[in-house]
Amino acid sequence: MKYDHISFINYNMNQLVLLVDLEILIPPNHLSTIVHEALEKLSDSLLFQTYKGGGRPAYHPKTLLKVIV
């Protein structure tokens, strides 16, 4: 069953979570930075194909993919 609306929990990589921005402590050539930049270039539509929608908002697929990678 396909729904006409897909919703995700807010996905904002620019939000300030802590008092200090920890991103400045990660070197630009660190593996986590490279993974982040590579996955941000992926098209959202590629990841949305498997989501039917409806129900509680899910975590954004890019967030979950970054955790796995």
Legacy VTK file of the C-alpha trace (Angstrom):
# vtk DataFile Version 3.0
C-alpha trace
ASCII
DATASET POLYDATA
POINTS 69 float
0.000 0.000 0.000
1.436 3.379 -1.040
0.652 6.563 0.871
0.520 10.006 -0.674
2.676 11.516 2.084
6.111 10.482 3.346
7.366 12.190 6.496
10.699 11.960 8.266
12.026 13.140 11.613
13.768 16.480 11.115
17.102 16.032 9.298
19.312 19.054 9.807
23.087 18.641 9.713
23.562 22.338 10.544
21.797 22.349 13.890
23.725 23.228 17.029
23.349 20.358 19.482
26.071 21.160 22.013
27.516 24.375 23.341
30.670 23.699 21.323
30.600 22.848 17.629
32.479 19.537 17.593
32.786 19.620 13.808
35.762 21.980 14.125
37.672 19.222 15.951
37.370 16.803 13.010
40.065 17.284 10.365
38.814 17.941 6.809
40.363 14.718 5.497
38.940 12.481 8.264
37.005 9.415 7.092
33.779 10.622 8.731
33.974 13.901 6.789
34.535 12.064 3.528
31.600 9.697 4.200
29.352 12.643 5.118
30.215 14.566 1.947
29.817 11.497 -0.280
26.420 10.532 1.122
25.121 14.110 1.014
25.644 14.017 -2.760
23.252 11.056 -3.114
19.868 11.911 -4.532
17.077 11.728 -1.945
14.783 10.123 -4.499
17.154 7.171 -4.684
16.685 6.532 -0.972
12.955 7.353 -0.840
11.987 4.537 -3.241
11.650 1.979 -0.430
9.527 4.181 1.869
5.772 3.709 1.605
4.893 6.587 3.920
2.294 6.861 6.636
2.671 6.145 10.317
5.176 7.769 12.658
7.884 9.907 11.019
10.981 7.843 10.325
14.602 8.891 10.607
15.919 10.334 7.380
17.495 7.587 5.220
20.764 9.539 4.917
21.102 9.629 8.704
20.649 5.875 8.933
22.965 5.194 6.010
25.719 7.283 7.628
25.393 5.248 10.817
25.703 1.995 8.867
28.654 3.161 6.769
LINES 1 70
69 0 1 2 3 4 5 6 7 8 9 10 11 12 13 14 15 16 17 18 19 20 21 22 23 24 25 26 27 28 29 30 31 32 33 34 35 36 37 38 39 40 41 42 43 44 45 46 47 48 49 50 51 52 53 54 55 56 57 58 59 60 61 62 63 64 65 66 67 68
